[in-house]
Amino acid sequence: MKLEELIHERFICSESLVKQLASFSGQPAVFSPDPPDDGHAGWQGNIQYPKVIYNFDLQANEERHSAGTLSVSLLCQNTAEVTPEAIEPIVRDCLRDVILKPKGGSPYCFAWARTDAFTIDEEGSLTIGSEIRFDILEYPSQETTDPDPIIAVNKYLKELYPECLVMGYDKMKEITESTEQRPVVYCRLTSVEKAKETNTVAWLDGKVSVHVLCPSGETRMKLAAGIANRMSLDGEIILLDGSPMFIKGLTANYRADYLKEGQILFTGHYGLLRYLAKQPQLLQGKFNYE
């Protein structure tokens, strides 16, 4: 499914949200980008509120380090018992610690940015609402070339915590919810610098950020601390070609934004061989036909 369809699926599959909304043609009143006219025959019982309208823009926002923004508008009538303030937490829960992977695209997460209240006065009818804004965060594949530090770290973490879903290592569904029983881990390569070189090896320093996604702050901190401690004790991660990547400069910040920054930052020191090992060659042969 497309990203728009996956967002719609999250909203209409929430029983807590659906029971608060009006119905249109037998479906919850969730629309994008524009709702049907109030006089449309699809409104059951001529009830058009409450309803949800969402729209997103995938234009990158470098200031917030996001891939775009999602805007969700909640509309209610001022005479109704249901208010936008009652629906707003439910909408936020629908997208909290959820990874959506559209067909042919990268996985996306949503970080709540702000909520603004508003009113609309049309012909004596007062509509009250809330606009909820989310930053859309993209988690693209970090696979590069061999020896690949991210693939090695993903494999290392999966072996360390097999109960976790490691993005880039495990196969992901279109909709993935991180839970206390199955947290989601994402590793990204932020930069690579050449540290030094010798006649046979070029040594690189790759800075890697590790994100631990989980709705429970206690579980996030415990898992991040466990990863940092184990990396500190092991001191190295074996790359796919069998060579070591030495861990140095490890920092664990448990108060960091786990969606945007990651809780663990370390530098992996690994080498690129200038010359491949030569296979033995037969320079001269002698045949015996006896």
C-alpha positions in Angstrom: 0.0 0.0 0.0 1.0 3.6 -0.4 1.9 5.8 2.6 -1.5 7.6 2.4 -3.3 4.2 2.6 -1.2 3.0 5.5 -2.0 6.1 7.5 -5.7 5.6 6.7 -5.4 2.0 7.8 -3.9 3.0 11.2 -6.8 5.3 11.9 -9.7 3.1 10.8 -8.3 0.1 12.7 -8.3 1.9 16.0 -11.5 1.0 17.8 -11.0 3.8 20.3 -10.9 6.3 17.4 -13.6 4.8 15.3 -16.3 4.9 18.0 -15.7 8.6 18.4 -16.2 9.5 14.7 -19.2 9.9 12.5 -19.8 7.4 9.6 -19.7 8.0 5.9 -21.1 5.3 3.6 -20.6 2.7 6.3 -17.0 3.7 7.0 -15.4 5.9 9.7 -15.2 9.6 8.8 -11.5 9.7 8.0 -10.5 11.5 4.8 -7.6 12.8 2.8 -7.0 15.4 1.6 -10.6 16.8 1.6 -13.9 15.5 3.1 -17.1 15.1 1.1 -19.6 17.9 1.2 -21.9 18.1 4.2 -24.9 17.5 2.0 -23.6 14.3 0.5 -25.9 11.3 0.8 -23.1 9.2 2.3 -23.4 10.9 5.7 -25.5 8.5 7.8 -28.3 10.3 9.7 -27.0 13.6 8.3 -24.3 13.6 11.0 -21.0 14.9 9.7 -19.0 15.3 12.9 -16.6 14.4 14.4 -14.3 13.6 11.5 -10.6 13.4 10.8 -8.9 15.0 7.8 -5.2 14.3 7.2 -2.6 15.4 4.6 1.1 15.0 4.4 4.1 16.6 2.6 7.2 14.6 2.0 9.4 17.6 1.3 12.5 17.4 3.5 12.8 19.8 6.4 16.5 20.1 7.2 15.9 22.3 10.2 14.0 19.5 12.0 15.9 16.7 10.2 12.7 15.2 8.9 11.5 13.8 5.6 8.3 15.8 5.7 5.2 16.7 7.8 1.8 15.1 8.5 -1.1 17.3 9.5 -4.2 15.8 11.1 -7.3 17.9 11.6 -10.0 17.0 14.1 -13.4 18.6 13.5 -16.3 18.6 16.0 -19.4 20.6 16.6 -19.4 22.8 19.7 -22.8 21.3 20.7 -21.6 17.7 20.7 -20.3 15.8 23.7 -17.2 14.6 21.9 -14.4 17.3 21.8 -11.2 17.5 19.8 -9.3 17.3 23.1 -10.8 13.9 23.8 -9.8 12.6 20.3 -6.3 14.1 20.1 -4.6 11.6 22.4 -6.1 8.7 20.5 -4.8 10.0 17.2 -1.3 10.4 18.6 -1.4 6.9 20.0 -2.3 5.6 16.5 1.1 6.8 15.2 3.2 6.4 18.3 6.2 4.1 17.8 4.7 2.7 14.6 6.8 2.1 11.5 5.0 2.3 8.1 6.7 0.8 5.1 4.9 1.7 1.8 5.4 -0.6 -1.2 8.7 0.2 -2.9 9.6 2.8 -0.3 11.6 3.3 2.9 10.1 2.9 6.4 8.7 5.9 8.1 8.0 6.9 11.7 6.0 9.9 13.1 7.2 12.2 15.9 4.5 14.5 17.4 5.5 18.2 16.9 2.6 20.3 18.2 -1.2 20.6 18.5 -3.1 23.8 17.8 -6.8 24.5 18.5 -9.0 26.4 16.1 -12.7 27.4 15.5 -14.6 27.8 12.3 -17.8 29.9 12.2 -19.9 29.2 9.2 -23.5 30.6 8.9 -24.1 30.5 12.6 -22.7 27.0 13.0 -19.5 26.8 15.2 -17.0 24.1 14.4 -14.2 23.5 16.9 -11.1 21.6 16.0 -7.5 20.7 16.6 -4.7 20.4 14.2 -2.0 17.9 15.1 1.3 18.1 13.4 3.8 15.3 13.1 7.4 15.2 11.7 7.7 12.3 9.3 11.1 10.6 9.8 12.5 8.3 7.2 14.6 5.3 8.0 16.2 4.3 4.7 18.4 1.2 4.1 22.0 1.8 5.3 23.6 -0.9 3.3 26.7 0.4 1.5 29.7 -1.7 0.2 31.7 -4.5 1.6 33.0 -4.4 4.3 29.7 -2.8 5.5 29.8 -1.6 9.1 26.0 -1.3 9.4 25.2 -4.8 8.2 27.8 -6.1 10.7 26.2 -4.0 13.6 22.7 -5.2 12.6 23.9 -8.9 12.7 25.7 -8.3 16.0 22.6 -6.8 17.6 20.3 -9.5 16.3 22.5 -12.2 17.8 22.7 -10.2 21.0 18.9 -9.5 21.3 17.0 -12.0 19.0 13.7 -10.8 20.4 14.2 -7.4 18.8 13.2 -6.4 15.3 16.4 -5.0 13.6 15.5 -2.8 10.7 17.7 -3.6 7.7 18.2 -7.2 9.0 14.7 -8.5 9.6 12.0 -8.5 7.0 9.5 -5.8 7.8 5.7 -5.8 7.3 3.8 -2.8 5.9 2.8 -1.8 9.5 5.1 -2.6 12.4 4.3 -1.7 16.0 7.2 -1.6 18.5 6.2 -3.1 21.8 7.9 -3.9 25.1 8.1 -7.5 24.1 9.5 -6.7 20.7 11.4 -3.4 20.5 12.7 -2.1 17.2 16.3 -1.2 16.6 17.6 0.9 13.8 21.3 1.7 13.0 22.4 4.4 10.7 25.8 5.5 9.5 26.2 9.3 10.0 29.7 9.8 8.6 32.9 8.1 7.6 36.4 9.6 7.8 39.8 8.2 6.8 41.8 7.9 10.0 45.2 6.8 8.6 46.7 4.6 5.9 49.5 2.1 5.6 50.9 0.3 2.6 48.3 -2.4 2.9 45.3 -1.0 4.8 43.3 2.2 4.7 41.8 2.7 8.1 38.3 4.4 8.4 36.3 5.8 11.3 32.6 5.4 10.8 30.2 7.1 13.2 27.1 4.9 13.9 23.9 5.9 15.7 21.7 3.2 17.3 18.0 3.9 17.8 15.9 1.9 20.2 12.2 2.3 19.5 9.8 1.2 22.2 6.7 2.8 23.8 8.1 2.1 27.3 10.8 4.5 28.4 12.0 2.0 31.0 12.4 -0.7 28.4 14.2 1.7 26.0 16.7 2.7 28.6 17.3 -0.8 29.8 17.9 -2.1 26.3 20.1 0.8 25.2 22.2 0.4 28.4 22.5 -3.3 27.7 23.7 -2.7 24.1 26.2 0.0 25.3 27.6 -2.2 28.0 28.0 -5.2 25.8 29.7 -3.2 23.1 32.1 -1.7 25.7 33.0 -5.2 26.9 33.4 -6.8 23.5 35.4 -3.9 22.1 34.9 -5.1 18.5 32.4 -6.2 16.0 33.3 -8.7 13.3 32.6 -7.6 9.7 31.3 -9.9 7.1 34.7 -10.4 5.6 36.0 -11.7 9.0 38.0 -8.5 9.9 37.4 -6.7 13.1 35.8 -3.3 13.5 37.1 -1.8 16.8 34.6 0.2 18.9 35.9 3.5 20.2 34.4 6.7 21.4 31.1 5.2 22.6 28.5 7.5 24.1 25.1 6.5 25.5 22.6 9.3 26.0 19.4 7.9 27.5 17.7 11.3 27.3 18.3 11.7 23.6 15.4 11.8 21.1 15.2 8.1 20.2 13.4 8.8 17.0 15.6 11.5 15.6 19.0 11.2 17.3 19.4 7.7 18.8 20.5 6.8 22.3 23.9 5.3 21.4 26.6 6.8 19.3 30.0 5.1 18.7 32.9 5.2 16.2 33.8 2.0 14.4 37.5 1.8 13.4 37.9 -0.7 10.5 40.2 -1.3 7.6 40.0 -1.6 3.8 42.6 -3.9 2.3 44.5 -2.4 -0.6 45.6 -5.7 -2.0 43.6 -8.9 -1.9 45.5 -12.1 -0.9 46.9 -13.7 -4.0 46.1 -17.3 -4.7 49.1 -19.6 -5.2 50.1 -20.0 -8.9 51.6 -22.9 -10.7 54.6 -21.4 -12.5 56.0 -24.7 -13.9 54.6 -28.1 -14.3 55.9 -31.5 -15.1 53.8 -34.4 -16.3 54.5 -38.0 -15.9 52.6 -40.3 -18.3 53.9 -43.6 -17.0 
